[in-house]
């Protein structure tokens, strides 16, 4: 019998109380839990959670994450390679990734205890950052890859190609390449569409474009994108899921495609993306 894993964001208000309730619930039912201690409080560490929690590998049937969407993104990105379903309990504000709000927690924990759950597979994207012939970095994202200008108010230009065909040159504050899961994040704030997260595609959304006709474009998930930077001496930043950042230079380019790796998110029999969407957006 495999254990349950519990990864809290200890910086969140009431996280200690929620963790105590969860551990007590499963202890009463003689279900073993592995709990990440407060030494994992730094979710922006360069050391992956897979390395920090390597002793857990092959021992877990579910990972419960207590926090907001940012916490879930970090866990999902680092531990997707374990192929273990992730359940989010929301301690943030409008958490689109968290399946459970803390007020409803006990009912859903009972579903976990009695194994009345399933999971959805969510597409990830991977990106290579290159400068000339040199590879500077490899990244995976569950939500989005963003290229944006630095703190100075000057526009940047991003040339986009799909499968070697030129698509558009975007001038403005930058560009967002999001997954369907990430369509309710930064892309939505920039005017992009909401996409059912079980689909497999890219959403390309310009940020404050200097052109009235520039709108979001939907790209087939089997396609490969190339983004080339024309910064004109302006600082440009690459951001992965809003958490990993890298300073870019003029003429750098990024290759983006669908990752073979997927994230499994726990869901229950009464889950509906459209009902959840209404609940999250109505307030």
Secondary structure, DSSP 8 states (H G I E B T S, - for coil): --EEEEEE-TTSTTHHHHHHHHHHHHHHTT--EEE--GGG--TT-SS-HHHHTGGGTTSEEEEEEEE-HHHHHHHHHHHGGGT-EEEEEE-SSS-SS-SEEGGGHHHHHHHHHTT--EEEEEEEEEEEEEETTEEEEEEEESSEEEEEE-SSS--EEEEEEETTEEEEEEEESEEEEE-TGGGGTHHHHTT-----TTS-EEEEEEES-SSTT---EEEETT--EEEEEE-TT--EEEEETTTEEEEE-TT-EEEEEEEEEEEEEEE-TT--HHHHHHHHH--
